């Protein structure tokens, strides 16, 4: 590689960072004159890289979006990060993205130097992804693109929505953020017809269109969109208040249950109050304490334990 070609690659690598570079700083970085920097910038423009120059004390050079996408220049760490990201994307619950990610990964793999290809393959071999619980709900990538564009452009959207009960409705929403939650995607937005913040499962949205109207800036009632989705899902899930008497000293039970709401009844007995959205999990906790348990409420838990007991008897031949 000639000195000029190597210098152009180093210059392009600097310009691909999201900032403006004063010509004097670029010249100092590359150990050339400002005049040479100006000539090299002109060469990059001839190759199709849209380099913008701004005059003034605060001006400089920066790479902007162009009509065509010229080849990207990645350093070693960036190339490995992109390759790993593509392998991860190939397992996401977005319809069609698996194939596109694999195609892009194949192209990248063909041009990676052997040392980087070896690092990526070692990382892939040593890492075993854990699939999310349940079957992923596939999402149309075009829907993701439409909603992302509306969020970035602060535009209102309209779409059809199917509720958890199967009822269909039309929604008029100011979109705020997209949240990927493992096997599902959610849209956080302000529902204009209901005048309230809502979350929407993307696999239940159809016919999303950008209305062209400006979204009204609002303060999300949570530190961030991910926290808002988490809190909303907790509130929407069924919650059971369980009360039980445990025939074991409170200190012994606390060793197993940690910070559970426990209160001593006497030296050999304690009372548990617990809140959970899953009867299976609460039943598991109670039956693995190694002591006798009396469940006072809720009735759903008592019925669930009777069913589990009958199933255990049948499994044991009883």
WOZIJO-V884072 format. One record per residue. N is the residue number from 1. RES is the residue in one small letter. SS is DSSP state (H for helix, E for strand, C for the rest). PHI is phi as a letter, one per 30 degrees, with the letter a starting at -180 (* if undefined). D_LAST is the distance of its C-alpha to the last C-alpha in Angstrom with 1 decimal. Layout:
n:N res:RES ss:SS phi:PHI d_last:D_LAST
n:N res:RES ss:SS phi:PHI d_last:D_LAST
This chain:
n:1 res:x ss:C phi:* d_last:80.2
n:2 res:x ss:C phi:d d_last:83.5
n:3 res:x ss:H phi:d d_last:84.0
n:4 res:x ss:H phi:d d_last:84.4
n:5 res:x ss:H phi:d d_last:81.1
n:6 res:x ss:H phi:d d_last:79.2
n:7 res:x ss:H phi:d d_last:80.8
n:8 res:x ss:H phi:d d_last:79.8
n:9 res:x ss:H phi:d d_last:76.2
n:10 res:x ss:H phi:d d_last:76.2
n:11 res:x ss:H phi:d d_last:78.0
n:12 res:x ss:H phi:d d_last:75.4
n:13 res:x ss:H phi:d d_last:72.6
n:14 res:x ss:H phi:d d_last:74.1
n:15 res:x ss:H phi:d d_last:74.8
n:16 res:x ss:C phi:d d_last:71.2
n:17 res:x ss:C phi:d d_last:70.2
n:18 res:x ss:C phi:d d_last:70.2
n:19 res:x ss:C phi:a d_last:73.5
n:20 res:x ss:C phi:c d_last:77.2
n:21 res:x ss:E phi:c d_last:79.1
n:22 res:x ss:C phi:d d_last:82.7
n:23 res:x ss:H phi:e d_last:84.9
n:24 res:x ss:H phi:d d_last:86.2
n:25 res:x ss:H phi:d d_last:82.7
n:26 res:x ss:H phi:d d_last:81.8
n:27 res:x ss:H phi:d d_last:85.1
n:28 res:x ss:H phi:d d_last:84.3
n:29 res:x ss:H phi:d d_last:80.8
n:30 res:x ss:H phi:c d_last:82.1
n:31 res:x ss:C phi:h d_last:85.4
n:32 res:x ss:C phi:b d_last:87.6
n:33 res:x ss:C phi:d d_last:90.1
n:34 res:x ss:H phi:e d_last:89.3
n:35 res:x ss:H phi:d d_last:91.4
n:36 res:x ss:H phi:d d_last:89.1
n:37 res:x ss:H phi:d d_last:86.1
n:38 res:x ss:H phi:d d_last:87.8
n:39 res:x ss:H phi:d d_last:88.5
n:40 res:x ss:H phi:d d_last:84.9
n:41 res:x ss:H phi:d d_last:83.6
n:42 res:x ss:H phi:d d_last:85.8
n:43 res:x ss:H phi:d d_last:84.4
n:44 res:x ss:H phi:d d_last:80.8
n:45 res:x ss:H phi:d d_last:81.9
n:46 res:x ss:H phi:d d_last:83.5
n:47 res:x ss:C phi:d d_last:80.1
n:48 res:x ss:C phi:j d_last:78.4
n:49 res:x ss:C phi:d d_last:77.0
n:50 res:x ss:C phi:d d_last:77.9
n:51 res:x ss:E phi:c d_last:79.3
n:52 res:x ss:E phi:c d_last:80.7
n:53 res:x ss:E phi:c d_last:83.5
n:54 res:x ss:E phi:b d_last:84.3
n:55 res:x ss:C phi:d d_last:87.6
n:56 res:x ss:C phi:j d_last:88.2
n:57 res:x ss:C phi:d d_last:87.3
n:58 res:x ss:C phi:c d_last:83.6
n:59 res:x ss:C phi:d d_last:83.6
n:60 res:x ss:E phi:l d_last:82.4
n:61 res:x ss:E phi:c d_last:80.6
n:62 res:x ss:E phi:a d_last:77.1
n:63 res:x ss:E phi:c d_last:75.1
n:64 res:x ss:C phi:c d_last:74.3
n:65 res:x ss:C phi:d d_last:72.4
n:66 res:x ss:C phi:c d_last:74.4
n:67 res:x ss:C phi:d d_last:74.5
n:68 res:x ss:C phi:b d_last:73.0
n:69 res:x ss:C phi:c d_last:70.5
n:70 res:x ss:C phi:d d_last:72.3
n:71 res:x ss:C phi:e d_last:70.4
n:72 res:x ss:C phi:d d_last:68.5
n:73 res:x ss:C phi:c d_last:69.2
n:74 res:x ss:C phi:c d_last:66.2
n:75 res:x ss:C phi:d d_last:66.4
n:76 res:x ss:H phi:e d_last:63.9
n:77 res:x ss:H phi:d d_last:61.4
n:78 res:x ss:H phi:d d_last:61.6
n:79 res:x ss:H phi:d d_last:61.0
n:80 res:x ss:H phi:d d_last:57.9
n:81 res:x ss:H phi:d d_last:56.6
n:82 res:x ss:H phi:d d_last:57.3
n:83 res:x ss:H phi:d d_last:55.6
n:84 res:x ss:H phi:d d_last:52.4
n:85 res:x ss:H phi:d d_last:52.6
n:86 res:x ss:H phi:d d_last:52.9
n:87 res:x ss:H phi:d d_last:49.8
n:88 res:x ss:H phi:d d_last:47.9
n:89 res:x ss:H phi:d d_last:49.3
n:90 res:x ss:C phi:d d_last:48.2
n:91 res:x ss:C phi:c d_last:44.5
n:92 res:x ss:C phi:d d_last:45.2
n:93 res:x ss:C phi:d d_last:43.9
n:94 res:x ss:E phi:c d_last:47.5
n:95 res:x ss:E phi:e d_last:48.1
n:96 res:x ss:C phi:i d_last:50.5
n:97 res:x ss:H phi:d d_last:51.1
n:98 res:x ss:H phi:d d_last:49.1
n:99 res:x ss:H phi:d d_last:51.7
n:100 res:x ss:H phi:d d_last:54.6
n:101 res:x ss:H phi:d d_last:53.4
n:102 res:x ss:H phi:d d_last:52.9
n:103 res:x ss:H phi:d d_last:56.4
n:104 res:x ss:H phi:d d_last:58.0
n:105 res:x ss:H phi:d d_last:56.1
n:106 res:x ss:H phi:d d_last:57.5
n:107 res:x ss:H phi:d d_last:61.0
n:108 res:x ss:H phi:d d_last:60.7
n:109 res:x ss:H phi:d d_last:59.3
n:110 res:x ss:H phi:d d_last:62.4
n:111 res:x ss:H phi:c d_last:64.8
n:112 res:x ss:C phi:d d_last:63.1
n:113 res:x ss:C phi:d d_last:64.8
n:114 res:x ss:H phi:e d_last:63.0
n:115 res:x ss:H phi:d d_last:62.4
n:116 res:x ss:H phi:d d_last:60.7
n:117 res:x ss:H phi:e d_last:58.7
n:118 res:x ss:H phi:d d_last:57.4
n:119 res:x ss:H phi:d d_last:56.3
n:120 res:x ss:H phi:d d_last:54.5
n:121 res:x ss:H phi:d d_last:52.7
n:122 res:x ss:H phi:d d_last:51.7
n:123 res:x ss:H phi:d d_last:50.3
n:124 res:x ss:H phi:d d_last:48.4
n:125 res:x ss:H phi:d d_last:46.9
n:126 res:x ss:H phi:d d_last:45.9
n:127 res:x ss:C phi:c d_last:44.3
n:128 res:x ss:C phi:c d_last:40.9
n:129 res:x ss:C phi:d d_last:40.6
n:130 res:x ss:C phi:c d_last:37.3
n:131 res:x ss:C phi:d d_last:36.7
n:132 res:x ss:C phi:d d_last:36.2
n:133 res:x ss:C phi:d d_last:32.7
n:134 res:x ss:C phi:i d_last:32.5
n:135 res:x ss:C phi:d d_last:35.0
n:136 res:x ss:C phi:e d_last:38.6
n:137 res:x ss:C phi:c d_last:40.6
n:138 res:x ss:C phi:d d_last:43.8
n:139 res:x ss:E phi:b d_last:47.2
n:140 res:x ss:E phi:d d_last:50.5
n:141 res:x ss:H phi:d d_last:52.9
n:142 res:x ss:H phi:d d_last:55.8
n:143 res:x ss:H phi:d d_last:54.1
n:144 res:x ss:H phi:e d_last:53.8
n:145 res:x ss:H phi:d d_last:57.5
n:146 res:x ss:H phi:d d_last:58.6
n:147 res:x ss:H phi:d d_last:56.8
n:148 res:x ss:H phi:d d_last:58.0
n:149 res:x ss:H phi:d d_last:61.5
n:150 res:x ss:H phi:d d_last:61.4
n:151 res:x ss:H phi:d d_last:60.1
n:152 res:x ss:H phi:d d_last:62.8
n:153 res:x ss:H phi:d d_last:65.5
n:154 res:x ss:C phi:h d_last:64.3
n:155 res:x ss:E phi:c d_last:64.2
n:156 res:x ss:E phi:d d_last:62.2
n:157 res:x ss:E phi:b d_last:59.8
n:158 res:x ss:E phi:b d_last:58.5
n:159 res:x ss:E phi:a d_last:55.3
n:160 res:x ss:E phi:d d_last:52.7
n:161 res:x ss:E phi:b d_last:49.4
n:162 res:x ss:E phi:c d_last:46.0
n:163 res:x ss:C phi:d d_last:44.0
n:164 res:x ss:C phi:d d_last:40.2
n:165 res:x ss:C phi:c d_last:40.2
n:166 res:x ss:C phi:j d_last:42.2
n:167 res:x ss:C phi:d d_last:45.4
n:168 res:x ss:E phi:c d_last:48.5
n:169 res:x ss:E phi:a d_last:51.5
n:170 res:x ss:E phi:c d_last:54.7
n:171 res:x ss:E phi:c d_last:55.0
n:172 res:x ss:E phi:b d_last:58.3
n:173 res:x ss:E phi:b d_last:57.5
n:174 res:x ss:E phi:c d_last:59.3
n:175 res:x ss:E phi:d d_last:57.2
n:176 res:x ss:E phi:c d_last:56.8
n:177 res:x ss:E phi:a d_last:54.5
n:178 res:x ss:E phi:c d_last:51.9
n:179 res:x ss:E phi:b d_last:48.7
n:180 res:x ss:E phi:c d_last:46.5
n:181 res:x ss:E phi:c d_last:42.9
n:182 res:x ss:C phi:i d_last:41.1
n:183 res:x ss:C phi:d d_last:39.8
n:184 res:x ss:E phi:b d_last:42.0
n:185 res:x ss:E phi:c d_last:45.6
n:186 res:x ss:E phi:b d_last:46.9
n:187 res:x ss:E phi:c d_last:50.4
n:188 res:x ss:E phi:c d_last:51.6
n:189 res:x ss:E phi:a d_last:54.4
n:190 res:x ss:E phi:c d_last:56.2
n:191 res:x ss:E phi:d d_last:55.7
n:192 res:x ss:C phi:d d_last:59.1
n:193 res:x ss:C phi:d d_last:58.2
n:194 res:x ss:C phi:c d_last:55.7
n:195 res:x ss:C phi:h d_last:57.7
n:196 res:x ss:E phi:a d_last:54.7
n:197 res:x ss:E phi:d d_last:53.1
n:198 res:x ss:E phi:b d_last:50.2
n:199 res:x ss:E phi:c d_last:48.0
n:200 res:x ss:E phi:b d_last:47.5
n:201 res:x ss:E phi:d d_last:45.1
n:202 res:x ss:H phi:d d_last:47.4
n:203 res:x ss:H phi:d d_last:45.1
n:204 res:x ss:H phi:c d_last:45.7
n:205 res:x ss:E phi:c d_last:49.5
n:206 res:x ss:E phi:b d_last:51.8
n:207 res:x ss:E phi:i d_last:55.6
n:208 res:x ss:E phi:d d_last:56.5
n:209 res:x ss:E phi:b d_last:60.3
n:210 res:x ss:E phi:d d_last:62.7
n:211 res:x ss:E phi:d d_last:64.8
n:212 res:x ss:E phi:i d_last:67.7
n:213 res:x ss:E phi:d d_last:67.7
n:214 res:x ss:E phi:d d_last:67.5
n:215 res:x ss:C phi:d d_last:64.3
n:216 res:x ss:C phi:d d_last:65.0
n:217 res:x ss:C phi:d d_last:64.4
n:218 res:x ss:C phi:b d_last:61.8
n:219 res:x ss:C phi:c d_last:60.1
n:220 res:x ss:C phi:d d_last:56.3
n:221 res:x ss:C phi:d d_last:54.5
n:222 res:x ss:C phi:a d_last:52.7
n:223 res:x ss:C phi:e d_last:53.8
n:224 res:x ss:C phi:a d_last:53.1
n:225 res:x ss:H phi:d d_last:51.4
n:226 res:x ss:H phi:d d_last:48.2
n:227 res:x ss:H phi:d d_last:47.7
n:228 res:x ss:H phi:d d_last:48.3
n:229 res:x ss:H phi:d d_last:45.7
n:230 res:x ss:H phi:e d_last:43.1
n:231 res:x ss:H phi:d d_last:43.8
n:232 res:x ss:H phi:d d_last:43.9
n:233 res:x ss:H phi:d d_last:40.5
n:234 res:x ss:H phi:d d_last:39.0
n:235 res:x ss:H phi:d d_last:40.6
n:236 res:x ss:H phi:d d_last:39.4
n:237 res:x ss:C phi:d d_last:35.8
n:238 res:x ss:C phi:d d_last:33.6
n:239 res:x ss:C phi:b d_last:33.4
n:240 res:x ss:E phi:c d_last:30.9
n:241 res:x ss:E phi:c d_last:31.9
n:242 res:x ss:E phi:c d_last:29.0
n:243 res:x ss:E phi:b d_last:29.4
n:244 res:x ss:E phi:b d_last:26.9
n:245 res:x ss:E phi:c d_last:27.3
n:246 res:x ss:E phi:c d_last:26.2
n:247 res:x ss:C phi:d d_last:26.0
n:248 res:x ss:C phi:a d_last:28.1
n:249 res:x ss:C phi:e d_last:31.8
n:250 res:x ss:H phi:d d_last:33.3
n:251 res:x ss:H phi:d d_last:34.9
n:252 res:x ss:H phi:d d_last:31.6
n:253 res:x ss:H phi:d d_last:30.0
n:254 res:x ss:H phi:d d_last:33.2
n:255 res:x ss:H phi:d d_last:33.0
n:256 res:x ss:H phi:c d_last:29.9
n:257 res:x ss:H phi:c d_last:30.9
n:258 res:x ss:C phi:i d_last:34.6
n:259 res:x ss:C phi:c d_last:36.8
n:260 res:x ss:C phi:d d_last:34.2
n:261 res:x ss:E phi:d d_last:35.5
n:262 res:x ss:E phi:c d_last:34.5
n:263 res:x ss:E phi:b d_last:36.1
n:264 res:x ss:E phi:d d_last:35.7
n:265 res:x ss:E phi:c d_last:34.8
n:266 res:x ss:E phi:a d_last:35.4
n:267 res:x ss:C phi:d d_last:35.3
n:268 res:x ss:C phi:c d_last:31.5
n:269 res:x ss:E phi:b d_last:30.5
n:270 res:x ss:E phi:b d_last:31.6
n:271 res:x ss:E phi:c d_last:31.5
n:272 res:x ss:E phi:c d_last:30.7
n:273 res:x ss:E phi:b d_last:32.4
n:274 res:x ss:E phi:b d_last:31.7
n:275 res:x ss:E phi:c d_last:32.8
n:276 res:x ss:E phi:a d_last:31.1
n:277 res:x ss:C phi:c d_last:31.1
n:278 res:x ss:C phi:b d_last:27.6
n:279 res:x ss:H phi:d d_last:24.5
n:280 res:x ss:H phi:e d_last:22.4
n:281 res:x ss:H phi:d d_last:24.8
n:282 res:x ss:H phi:d d_last:24.7
n:283 res:x ss:H phi:d d_last:21.0
n:284 res:x ss:H phi:d d_last:21.0
n:285 res:x ss:H phi:d d_last:23.8
n:286 res:x ss:H phi:d d_last:22.2
n:287 res:x ss:H phi:d d_last:18.8
n:288 res:x ss:C phi:c d_last:20.8
n:289 res:x ss:C phi:d d_last:23.2
n:290 res:x ss:C phi:i d_last:21.5
n:291 res:x ss:C phi:b d_last:22.0
n:292 res:x ss:C phi:d d_last:20.8
n:293 res:x ss:E phi:b d_last:21.7
n:294 res:x ss:E phi:c d_last:22.8
n:295 res:x ss:E phi:c d_last:23.7
n:296 res:x ss:E phi:c d_last:26.6
n:297 res:x ss:E phi:a d_last:27.5
n:298 res:x ss:C phi:d d_last:27.4
n:299 res:x ss:H phi:d d_last:25.1
n:300 res:x ss:H phi:d d_last:24.2
n:301 res:x ss:H phi:d d_last:22.7
n:302 res:x ss:H phi:d d_last:20.6
n:303 res:x ss:H phi:d d_last:19.3
n:304 res:x ss:H phi:d d_last:18.7
n:305 res:x ss:H phi:d d_last:16.7
n:306 res:x ss:H phi:d d_last:14.4
n:307 res:x ss:H phi:d d_last:14.0
n:308 res:x ss:H phi:d d_last:13.3
n:309 res:x ss:H phi:d d_last:10.7
n:310 res:x ss:H phi:d d_last:8.8
n:311 res:x ss:H phi:d d_last:9.5
n:312 res:x ss:H phi:d d_last:8.4
n:313 res:x ss:H phi:d d_last:4.8
n:314 res:x ss:H phi:d d_last:5.3
n:315 res:x ss:H phi:d d_last:7.4
n:316 res:x ss:C phi:d d_last:5.6
n:317 res:x ss:C phi:i d_last:3.8
n:318 res:x ss:C phi:d d_last:0.0
